[in-house]
Amino acid sequence: MLSLSFFSNNMASKTFRVAKIIFKRSQPYFCPVINGRSYSTAITSGDNEPSFLDSVQIYFNKAAKISGVSEKTLSHIKAPDCSLQVTFPIEVDDDKVEILTGYRVHHSRHLLPVKGGIRFSPGVEEQEVAALAALMTYKCAIVDVPFGGAKGGISIDPKKFTLAQLERITRRYTVELCQKAFIGPGVDVPAPDMGTGAREMAWIMDTFRQFHPNDVNSIGCVTGKPISLGGVRGRNEATGLGVYYGVREFLSYPVVQKATGLSEKIEGKRIVIQGFGKVGYWAAKFFEKNGAKIIGIGEKDCGAYNPNGINIEDLFTYLVKAGTFQGAPNVDIIDDTLKILELDCDILIPAALERQINLENATKINAKIVGEAANGPITPAANDILIEKGIIILPDLLLNAGGVTVSYFEWLKNLSHMRFGRMTKKWDELGKSKLVELVENNVGRQLTESERKSIVQGAEERDLVYSGLEDTMVAACQETKSTAASKNIDFRTAAFVNAIQKIANVYEGSGIMFMT
């Protein structure tokens, strides 16, 4: 083992920092060993269930046994490549300094850059970050996004800090990443996660650019940015839209229809969503737009229920103003928010935290399909119980991959320095106009202005992003279904098998320097 710690002290500015990197020599690039402590990120799961990281490893091990990949390669895939822990202060009052801890884990650098969000949450700790980094590796592989997996975060409650303090925290964390070479358009490209958004990504990008003023691609050091600073249209709703595309695709498969008794149409499906943040909100919007009835929505303090369907925009507007569903019109309030998971429905979408469906409530789930919009919402034991009940599970590493897919599109946009559609929109419109004129002349009828516009209009950036995301999700779902059918396994195991085989192909194809 080799443990390196970095210390610096600056009394004039009243700041100091500590950075720790733990490496494991048996992996290339020198790879870390996460301390052997056991954490629980769930507030609903008993101590007799594995941690989030252990849960990911259990799913991995199950798939690894039937993947056909050698043990040597599997051990390399499973272990994280590098882990960074930093400690730094933030002055919260004139006479008070709070010491904060941040993390960044590179799970796999088989492809570069690595990719993964940065979350601000009191529950952030190294095992949670390592588990999320591993999921990012497998998630990118499943949807054929050429990134390795990473994750990061700071253990804070962002609501307890002012805007100015949050900016200083974000920039200081970025400085640590820059100094340790844990960020860059060709190295590590973070994105938003729980507790962060476009604002924080803009601060990260600006800080990185101060360290690399001559890097023409510096804008690509992070994704999820505001449009004005190099973001891509469609990124904000990408994960929720990907959830919609994935559920819609699986509903079209006869094997799913037979197992659930549901038709292939989204229209009329009764859907319950736990979590009304960015992912849950946008998933609800797209399901509602396409004819589904959102009958239940859970938030941190309570749930809202209406068997006839909830008006998503009205409820969201109320939540923004009131900060709670309590008192909202046209819904019944469920005081125990976890009971929202037990409502009778066609499709249940957990879009909140890890390990929400566990041994305590798995037998009470009354959905035909559970679509994991959150990361790790079902524990391994609960997963087995749901499968035994005949419930179809659409796994997180596939279903919520819309975010990283569109982050990939944003990264490509940043490296090309050009908005999608800029070079092709007018050319497409010209070709379509000539085709419409030819048809009009042959049939003897002129189209109205609105008809012509709807047919001729060229693709905007958002149109191209939606199209690329839909194609990606459909292809990944089809691959997962095919593997599940050929090996007679569930969709989660099939998704892991596909991911493991794709990563193994990279490692075995390129070789591993200094391994022997």
N, C-alpha and C positions, 0 to 999 in steps of 0.2 A: 504494500500500500504506500501511496505517496500523498500526503496532505499538505497543501500550500495555502498559506494565509497572507493577505496583504494588509498592511496597516499604514495609515497616514494620519497626521495630526496638524491642524492649523488653528492655533489658539486665537489668532487675530480675527478670523471669521467665525469662531466658535463652532467649527465643524470638524468632524473626523469621520473616518469610514473604516470598515472591516470587510474584506471580501474573502470568501473561502471557496476553494474548488477541491473536490475530492475525486481522485482518478483511480481507475482500475487498470492494471497493466495488461490484462489478458485481452483487451480490446484495442483495435487500431485507434489512432488519434489520441490515445490515453483516455480511458473512459471511467466514469464515476461509479462508485458504490453508494447508493442511498443508505443513510444510516438505518440500522435495523430497528427502528421504532415503528410502532403500529399506531395509526391515526384513524379516526372515523370522521368523515365529512358529512355524515348524515345525522339528522336529528330525529329520524323516524325509525332507524334500524337498530336492532338490539346488538349487544356486544358479542353475541354468539355468531355473528355473520362476519365475513372477511371485509377488510378495508377496501376502499375504492381501487387502490393499486392492485391488491391481491385479486379482486374481482376481474380486473382486466387480464391478469396473468392466468386465471382459471379459464377464461374464455379462449385465450391464446393457446394454452396447453391442450385443450380439447381439440381445437382445430389442427394444431401442429401434428398430432398423432396420425391424422389421415391426410396430411398435406403432401406426403411423398418427398418432403425436403429433408436433407441429412441433418443429424443432430448437431453437427459442427456449425452449420449455417443457422439452424434454429437458435442455438445459444447466442450467436452473434446478433441476430435480429432482436431477440428478446431484451438484451441488456441495453440500458441507456448509454449513449456515447459520452456525454459530458454534462456536468451540473454546476451551476454557479449560484452561490448564496452571498448576498451583500447586506451589510448593515450600515445605515446612515441616519443622521439626525434631521429633524425638522423643527424649527422654532415656532411653536404654536402661540406663545405669549412672550412678552418682553423678558420674563424671568423663567420660562419653562421650555425645555427641549424634549421632544418625544423621539425615541429611537425606533426606527422602522426597519423591517426585514423584507428583502425582495429576493425573488428566485428567477432563474431561467434554466430550463433543462432542454438539451438537445438529445432527443431519444435516438434518432437515426440520421446519420449524414450520408446515407447511401446515395442520395441525390441532394444537390445543393441548388438554391438555398434551402434551409429548413424553414418551416412555417408553423405558426401557432399563435394564439391570442395571448393578450396580457390582461389579467383580471385584477381588480381591486376589491378585496373581500376579506373580512376578518377570519374566514376559514382557510385562507391560503396557507399551505405548508408544503414541505418538499415532496411528500408522498402523493398528495393530490396533484401537484404540478407534474410529477413524473408519470402518473397515470394518464393525465390529459395529454402529455407529450406523446406517450405511446399510442393513444387513440388517434392522434393526428398523423402519425406515421402510417397506420393502417388505413385511415380515412383517405389520405392522399393517394395511396396505392389503389384503393378500390375504384376511385373515380378518375384514375389515370392523370392526376395532377403531378407534374414532375418535381415534387418537393419532398424533403425529409420532414420528420415530425419534431415539433418543439412546443413549449408552453412556458408561460411566465406569469408572474404576479407579485403583488405587494400585499402584505397582511395588514390591511386597514379597512375601516368602514368609511367610504368616501363621503357619506352624509355628515360626518362629524368634522369635516374640514371645510374651510372657506375655499372659494374659487382660486384665490391667489396661492393658498397653501397647496391645493391640488396641483397647480401648475408647477410649483417648486418641487413637489414630490416626484411628479412625472419626469421633469427635466433632470433631476438628480439621478433617478433610476436609469434614465437613458445615458447619462454620463458614465455610470458604472458599466453599462453594456458596451459603450464605445471603447472604454479603456481596456476591457477584457476581450474585445473582438467578438462580441456576442450579438452584433447587429450590423446589417449592411445588405444592399440589394443582391449581392452574390453569396452572402453568408447566412443571414438570419433575418427574416422579414416578418415582424410581429403584425398583429391585427387586433381589433377590439374584442373584448370578451365581457364577462360579467363585471359591471361597475365602471366600464370604460366605453368610449365611443369615438366619434369623429374628432371631437375636440382634443382628446388626449393624443390621438394619432397625429394631429397637426403639431402639437407640442413636441412629440417625439421626433417627427421629421425635421422640424426647425432646429432642434438641438443637434441632431446628427449632422445636419448641413454645416453647422458652425465648426464641427470637427473635420469635415471633408468639403471645404469650399470649392475645390476644383473637380469634384466628382460630378460629371454631367448626369449620372444616373442616380444621384442621391435621393431624388424624390421617390424612388422605388424601394427605399429602405423600410417602408411600412405600408400597409394597405388599410382600407376602411377610412380613408381621409375624406374631408369635405370635397365636393366637386371642384370648387375653386382652387384647390391645392393639389389637384391630380387624382382625385377620387373618380370612381366610375359609377355611372348611373345604373341603379339596380342593386348595388351592394347592400344597401340598408335592409332591403326586404329579402335578400338572397336565401338565407337559411330557411325562413318561413315558406318561401316559394318552392324551394327544393323539397321540403316536407310535403307540400301539396302534390308536386310532380311525382314523388315517390309513392305516396299512398294511391294516387290515381292509377299509376302504372301497375302496381300490385293488384289492384281491384280488377284489372283487365285480364288477369291470368285465371284460366278455368280451375286450376288447383286451389287457388285462394277462394274463388266463388264456391267451390264444392265444400271446402272446409268450414266456411263461415255462413253459407246460405245467403250471402249478399250478392246483389247484382253488380255489374261493372260500372254503373253510373254513380258519380258523386252526388247527383241531385237526390235530395230526400234523405241522405244519410244523417243519422243522429250522432253528433260529435261532441265530446267533452275534452276540454283543454285545461291542463294544470299549468299555470304560469301565464301571465298576461304582459310579459316584457316584450322586447322587440321580436323574438322568435314566435312566441305564442300569439301576439297581436297580428303579425303578418300572416301566419298560417291560418288564423281564424278569418282574416279578411279574404284570402283566396278561396277558402272552402265556402264561405258565405256567398261570394261572388258567383260561384259555380253551382249554387243551388242546395248546398248542404245546410242543415239546421244545427247551429251551435247551441246546444241545450244547457251546457254547464261550463263555467270558467272559474278556476281557482286562483286566488291570490294569497299572499303570505298570511293575512289575518282572517280571511273568510272566503266563501265561494258564492257565486251567483248562479241561479238556476231558473230556467224557463223551458218547460217541455215543448212549447210551441216555437222556440227559437229566440235567441237573444240578438238584438240589434247591436252589432259589434262597435260601430262608430259612436253610437249614443253612450254605450257603457264605458268605452275608452275615454270619451270626453268627460264623463262624470268622474272617472277614476283620477284623471289628471287634475281636476279641480278639487276634489274632496280627499284624494289620497287613499280612498277605501271604497269598497262596494257598498258599505253600510249606508242605507237610505236611498240607494239607487232605485229609480222607478222601473216598473214592468219586470222585475225579477224577484224571486224568493232568495233570501239570504241563508246560506248554510254556515253556521258559526264555526263548526269544526272543518277547517279548510281541507284536511286530508280526506274527508268523506266524499269530496268531489271525485276522487279516484274510483269510488265504489258505485257511482251512478250507473244505471242500466243504459247502455248506449251501443252503437255499432262500432265506433272508432274512438279510442282513448289516446290522447296525445299528451304525454308528460313532457312539458317544456320548461321545467323549473330546475331543480337541483338533482344531485346524484342520490341513488339509493332510496327513492321515494316509494317504490313498490318492493316490499320485502316480506319476510316470513310472517310479519304481523298482519298484513292485509292482502297478501297474494290470493288467498282463497276467496276473498270478497270481491275481486275484480269481475265486473259483469259486462265487459266489452268483448266483441268478436275479434277485433284487431287492436293491438297496441303499437302505436308508432312512436318511436323514441326520438323526439325532437331535442330533448336534453341529452347531455353526456352521462351515461351510466345510471339511468333512473331505475333500473331493475337489478336487484342483487342476483347472483347465480342461483341460489336456492329458490328464489321467487320465479326466476326464469324457468326452472324445471317444473314448478307447480303450474305456471300458466300454460306451458306446452302440454302437460298432462291433461289440462282442462280443455284442450283443443283450441286455445287462443293463438292466433297468428301474431308473431312479434316481428316488427320491421326494425332492424337494429340501428342504433345510433351512428355507428361508424359508416353506414350507408345513408340513412335517411337525413341526417343533418349536415351532409357534406356540401350543401349548396353554398354555405358561407365561404369555405376555402376554395371552391370552384370559381366563384366570382372574384375572390381575392386574387386568384391566379390571373384572371382577365385584367384586373386593375394593374397588376405587376407588369403584364405584357404591354399594356397601354403606356405605363410610365417608361419602360425601356424603349418603346418605339417613339415616344414623345409626340403622339398623335391620337386624337379622339377617334374611337371606332366609328366608321361610316363616313368620315370626312372625305375620303378619296373616292367613295363608291356611290354615295346617295344620289347625286344628280345624274350620274351615268345610268344607274338603275331606273330612275324616273324617266329618262329619255327613251330607253329601250321599251319600257312599259307603255309610254305614250304612243309610240309608233305602232305597237301591237294593238292597242285600243282603237286607234284610228283605222287600222286595217279591218278589225272586226266591225266597227261602225259602218264602214263603207260597204261591207259584204251583207250586213243584215238590214241596212237602211234605217237605222235608229241611232240617234245621238244620246249619249249618256248625260245625265244631269251632272252639275258641277260637283255635288257631294258624292255621287257614284264614281265619277272619274277620279276624284281625290283619294277615295278609299282604295281604289285599285292601283293607281299610279304611284302613290306616295312611297318614296324610298325608305329604307330602314334607318331609324335613328339608333343612337348608341344603346338605349335601353332595350329596343327591339332585338338587337344583336346579342346583348347580354342574356336576355330571356331565352332566346333561341339556343344559344350555346349551353346554358344551364339545363334546359329541357333535354337536349340531346345527350348531355353528359349523364344526367340522372336516369334517363330511360335505358341507356346502354349499360350502366352499372347495375340497375335492377335486373335487366335481362341476364347478365352474367351471373348474378347471385342466384336467380331462379334456376338457371341451367345447372350450376354446380350443386345446388340443393337437390335437384331431381336426379342427377347422375350418381350422387353419393348417398342419397336417401337421408339427408340431414336437414336440420332447421336452417332458416335463413341467416341467423346470426353466425352459426358455425360456417356456413357456406361463404359468407362475406369475409370472415377471418381467413379461411382457406385461400380464397382468391388473393387477398392482400399478402399473405405469407409467400405464396408462390411468385407473385410479381416482384416482391422485394428480394427474394432468393435469386431470381433470375438476374437482377442487377449485381448482387454480390458475387455470384458464381461466374457471371459473364465478364466482369471487370477484374476479378481476382482481388485478394486482400493482401496489401503490402505488409511485409514483415510478420505475417501470421505464423510462418514456420521458419 
